Amino acid sequence: MKKIVAAIGLMMLLQNAWAIDIGTAKSQGLVGEARDGYIAAVQTPVSAEVRALIADVNGKRRAEFNRAAQKTGTTVAQVANRFYELAVQKTAAGHYYQDSSGQWRKK
């Protein structure tokens, strides 16, 4: 039984080591800041790993946008829009963001 638990623990550690993080995905030009406040794939096709990253990051952002909207008495769209503006300002050189027309731009 202990061996099974240890093997599962090792598999989980290895899975996390192989998972792509947002910084790496942005550096590789796989994802960028979309104009709706979320991240999106810059190019298609998208790997399952990148799709999972997008879903995870956007789920966390959605939750934070909801909390901020309730706290400030604004809408989720207003919070997401302001987040996008700040995210574009902080976007590193060489990373992608969508402009107001939805076109991907490299900063």
C-alpha positions as YAML, in Angstrom:
chain: A
units: angstrom
residues:
- id: 1
  name: MET
  ca: [0.00, 0.00, 0.00]
- id: 2
  name: LYS
  ca: [2.81, 2.42, 0.87]
- id: 3
  name: LYS
  ca: [4.39, 1.77, -2.52]
- id: 4
  name: ILE
  ca: [1.16, 2.67, -4.30]
- id: 5
  name: VAL
  ca: [0.83, 5.92, -2.36]
- id: 6
  name: ALA
  ca: [4.47, 6.76, -3.07]
- id: 7
  name: ALA
  ca: [4.03, 6.00, -6.78]
- id: 8
  name: ILE
  ca: [0.93, 8.20, -6.98]
- id: 9
  name: GLY
  ca: [2.79, 10.99, -5.20]
- id: 10
  name: LEU
  ca: [5.70, 10.69, -7.63]
- id: 11
  name: MET
  ca: [3.35, 10.76, -10.61]
- id: 12
  name: MET
  ca: [1.71, 13.91, -9.29]
- id: 13
  name: LEU
  ca: [5.09, 15.60, -8.83]
- id: 14
  name: LEU
  ca: [6.17, 14.64, -12.33]
- id: 15
  name: GLN
  ca: [2.87, 15.80, -13.80]
- id: 16
  name: ASN
  ca: [3.34, 19.22, -12.22]
- id: 17
  name: ALA
  ca: [6.93, 19.38, -13.43]
- id: 18
  name: TRP
  ca: [5.79, 18.81, -17.01]
- id: 19
  name: ALA
  ca: [2.87, 21.22, -16.88]
- id: 20
  name: ILE
  ca: [3.47, 24.47, -18.72]
- id: 21
  name: ASP
  ca: [3.17, 27.65, -16.70]
- id: 22
  name: ILE
  ca: [1.79, 30.99, -17.86]
- id: 23
  name: GLY
  ca: [5.20, 32.66, -18.02]
- id: 24
  name: THR
  ca: [6.60, 29.97, -20.27]
- id: 25
  name: ALA
  ca: [3.48, 29.94, -22.45]
- id: 26
  name: LYS
  ca: [3.68, 33.72, -22.88]
- id: 27
  name: SER
  ca: [7.42, 33.62, -23.61]
- id: 28
  name: GLN
  ca: [6.85, 30.98, -26.27]
- id: 29
  name: GLY
  ca: [4.08, 33.04, -27.88]
- id: 30
  name: LEU
  ca: [1.45, 30.39, -27.15]
- id: 31
  name: VAL
  ca: [-0.90, 32.61, -25.13]
- id: 32
  name: GLY
  ca: [-1.45, 36.31, -24.69]
- id: 33
  name: GLU
  ca: [-3.63, 38.83, -22.93]
- id: 34
  name: ALA
  ca: [-6.99, 38.90, -24.68]
- id: 35
  name: ARG
  ca: [-8.98, 42.13, -24.75]
- id: 36
  name: ASP
  ca: [-11.71, 40.58, -22.55]
- id: 37
  name: GLY
  ca: [-9.37, 40.34, -19.54]
- id: 38
  name: TYR
  ca: [-8.61, 36.66, -19.94]
- id: 39
  name: ILE
  ca: [-5.76, 34.82, -21.65]
- id: 40
  name: ALA
  ca: [-6.24, 33.16, -25.01]
- id: 41
  name: ALA
  ca: [-4.28, 31.10, -27.49]
- id: 42
  name: VAL
  ca: [-2.33, 33.25, -29.92]
- id: 43
  name: GLN
  ca: [-2.09, 30.54, -32.57]
- id: 44
  name: THR
  ca: [-3.92, 27.37, -33.43]
- id: 45
  name: PRO
  ca: [-3.85, 24.44, -33.09]
- id: 46
  name: VAL
  ca: [-3.59, 24.49, -29.31]
- id: 47
  name: SER
  ca: [-2.15, 21.59, -27.35]
- id: 48
  name: ALA
  ca: [-4.14, 19.99, -24.55]
- id: 49
  name: GLU
  ca: [-1.56, 21.29, -22.09]
- id: 50
  name: VAL
  ca: [-2.06, 24.90, -23.24]
- id: 51
  name: ARG
  ca: [-5.86, 24.48, -23.26]
- id: 52
  name: ALA
  ca: [-5.66, 23.25, -19.66]
- id: 53
  name: LEU
  ca: [-3.50, 26.23, -18.69]
- id: 54
  name: ILE
  ca: [-5.93, 28.67, -20.31]
- id: 55
  name: ALA
  ca: [-8.89, 27.08, -18.53]
- id: 56
  name: ASP
  ca: [-7.10, 27.14, -15.18]
- id: 57
  name: VAL
  ca: [-5.89, 30.75, -15.41]
- id: 58
  name: ASN
  ca: [-9.19, 32.02, -16.77]
- id: 59
  name: GLY
  ca: [-11.18, 30.21, -14.09]
- id: 60
  name: LYS
  ca: [-9.09, 31.91, -11.41]
- id: 61
  name: ARG
  ca: [-9.42, 35.28, -13.11]
- id: 62
  name: ARG
  ca: [-13.19, 34.87, -13.45]
- id: 63
  name: ALA
  ca: [-13.48, 34.19, -9.73]
- id: 64
  name: GLU
  ca: [-11.35, 37.24, -8.89]
- id: 65
  name: PHE
  ca: [-13.30, 39.44, -11.31]
- id: 66
  name: ASN
  ca: [-16.55, 38.36, -9.65]
- id: 67
  name: ARG
  ca: [-15.18, 39.07, -6.16]
- id: 68
  name: ALA
  ca: [-13.84, 42.48, -7.21]
- id: 69
  name: ALA
  ca: [-17.11, 43.43, -8.92]
- id: 70
  name: GLN
  ca: [-19.13, 42.56, -5.82]
- id: 71
  name: LYS
  ca: [-16.71, 44.39, -3.56]
- id: 72
  name: THR
  ca: [-16.64, 47.57, -5.65]
- id: 73
  name: GLY
  ca: [-20.25, 47.60, -6.83]
- id: 74
  name: THR
  ca: [-19.24, 47.43, -10.49]
- id: 75
  name: THR
  ca: [-19.80, 44.85, -13.19]
- id: 76
  name: VAL
  ca: [-17.58, 41.91, -14.00]
- id: 77
  name: ALA
  ca: [-17.08, 43.39, -17.47]
- id: 78
  name: GLN
  ca: [-15.80, 46.66, -15.97]
- id: 79
  name: VAL
  ca: [-13.38, 44.80, -13.71]
- id: 80
  name: ALA
  ca: [-12.18, 42.59, -16.58]
- id: 81
  name: ASN
  ca: [-11.69, 45.62, -18.82]
- id: 82
  name: ARG
  ca: [-9.60, 47.43, -16.21]
- id: 83
  name: PHE
  ca: [-7.58, 44.27, -15.59]
- id: 84
  name: TYR
  ca: [-6.89, 44.03, -19.34]
- id: 85
  name: GLU
  ca: [-5.66, 47.63, -19.43]
- id: 86
  name: LEU
  ca: [-3.26, 46.98, -16.56]
- id: 87
  name: ALA
  ca: [-2.17, 43.61, -17.98]
- id: 88
  name: VAL
  ca: [-1.26, 45.22, -21.31]
- id: 89
  name: GLN
  ca: [0.79, 47.87, -19.50]
- id: 90
  name: LYS
  ca: [2.66, 45.12, -17.66]
- id: 91
  name: THR
  ca: [3.06, 42.84, -20.68]
- id: 92
  name: ALA
  ca: [6.74, 42.09, -21.20]
- id: 93
  name: ALA
  ca: [8.54, 42.83, -24.44]
- id: 94
  name: GLY
  ca: [8.08, 39.96, -26.86]
- id: 95
  name: HIS
  ca: [4.77, 38.83, -25.33]
- id: 96
  name: TYR
  ca: [1.40, 39.11, -27.06]
- id: 97
  name: TYR
  ca: [-1.77, 41.06, -26.34]
- id: 98
  name: GLN
  ca: [-4.89, 41.82, -28.35]
- id: 99
  name: ASP
  ca: [-5.45, 45.36, -29.52]
- id: 100
  name: SER
  ca: [-8.87, 47.00, -29.49]
- id: 101
  name: SER
  ca: [-9.78, 45.38, -32.82]
- id: 102
  name: GLY
  ca: [-8.88, 41.89, -31.56]
- id: 103
  name: GLN
  ca: [-5.62, 41.58, -33.51]
- id: 104
  name: TRP
  ca: [-2.66, 39.98, -31.76]
- id: 105
  name: ARG
  ca: [0.22, 42.39, -31.26]
- id: 106
  name: LYS
  ca: [3.71, 41.62, -30.01]
- id: 107
  name: LYS
  ca: [4.92, 44.16, -27.48]
...
